[in-house]
Amino acid sequence: MKKLDHKNQGSFQVENIISLLAVRLTLPRKWQIHNVFDVSLLKPYRTSEHQTSLDPSKVLREADDIEQNEEYDVEEVMFSVECGQGNNKQVLYLVKLLDYRERRDWIEESFDNFSVGGLEKLREFHHQNPNALRDYQLIDT
């Protein structure tokens, strides 16, 4: 799983409030990172009479590239579920990350966000759970 360094980026729209502690943001697709963040990592965007409102699509287009050299280590894939409707359907995997023991820290990830080590854990999950929902891109398992 890819993760961000400690840098301020944005401002990005809140797509969904997941819980009191987590929100899903609309991030640039080119970043290819997990888009759910702990609220303690975010700062609210404030407008004033001296500052114009932001155009969310412009923010996404003009966002700087980020370095993607750091990754989370997957301890175990716990479950798979299908979400979305119509052409937007995708399989999400509930992932337990190494060194994150609390259930609330587990995250849902799509196949595209798995790194090489994570893909190995994904293959193990499907080997142990042959009837579990499987992403169409995972054809060699």
N, C-alpha and C positions, 0 to 999 in steps of 0.2 A: 504494500500500500504506500503510495507516495504521500509525502507530507511537506508542508510549507516551513520555511525558515521563519525566524522571528522578525518579520518586516511588516510594515503597514502597507497594505494595498487597498485599492477601492476608491470610491464607495460603491458597494454592490447592494442590489435589492435583496430583501429578505423574501425568499420564495415560500417558506413554510416554517412555522414555529412548531418544532417537534415536541419540546417539553419546556419546562421552566429553565432548563439548563442548556438547551441545544436548539440551534436554528439552521435551516438549510438556506444557503445563499445561491443566487444566480451568478455563476462565475464564467469567465471566458473558457470556451471549449478547449482552446489550445493549451490550457494549463493541465488538463487531464489529472486533476486531483480530486480527492473526496471533498464534497461541498457542504458537509455538516460540521459546524463549529460550536464549541462551548461558548456560551455568551460572555464568559470572562475574558475571552480573547478578542472581543469586538468592541469597537467604539461607535457610539451613535453619530450619524451625520447630522449636523445642525446647520440650518439656514439662517441668514440674517438679511437685513436690508442692503448690506454691502456685498452680499454674495448671491450670485444667481443660482437658480435651481439646476440640478444636474439632469442631463438626458441619459437615462440608464443604458440605452443601446450604444450611445457614444462612448460611455465609460467602458463597456465590454469591448468595443472595437479598438480603443486606444490603450487598453491595459498593457503594461510592460510585460515582457516574458519573465517567467520565474525559473530559477534553477530547480531542477528536479532530481538532485543527486541523493537525497536522503529518503529513506523509506521506513515504514513501519514493518515489523516482522509479524507474520501471521502465525499464531500458535495453533489455531484450529478453526476450520469452517464448521459451524454448528447446524445450519439449516439453510434451505433455499425456498424462495417464494416468488411468485410471479406478480408483478405490479404494472400499472398502466392500463391503457385501453387502446383498442384498435392497433394502428401501426406503431404506437408508442409502448407496446408491451415489452417488458424485459424481465429477466430473472435476476433477482438480487440475492446475495448470499450474506447470511448473518455471520460476522467474523469476530472471533475472539483474538485480540492482539496480544503478543508476547509482552509481559510485564504490566498488563492492564487486567487486574483480577476481578474488578467489579462488573456485574452484569450490565450496568448502565453505561459502561465504556465500550461495549460491543457495538460494532457498526455494521450497517448494510452497505454492501459494495456490489457493483456490477462487474462482470467478467473483465471488462476493459481496464479496470483499476488494479488488477492483480499483477504483481511483478513475478519474476521467474520462481522465486521461493514460494510465493503465495500460490502460484499455479500448481505447484507440487502438492500443497495442502488441499487445494481444490480437487485434484485428481484422487487423493486419498479419501476425501469426503464422498465422492461419487462411487469409489470402489466399495466403501463400507455401506453406502446408501444407494444402491442401484436404481431404486424407484423414485428418488428425489428429483425435483425439477432441475433441468440442466440447461445451461445457456447453449444456444445453437452453435456458437463458436468453439465449444469444447467437444470436438468430434472424435478425438483420439482416445477417449476414456471409455 
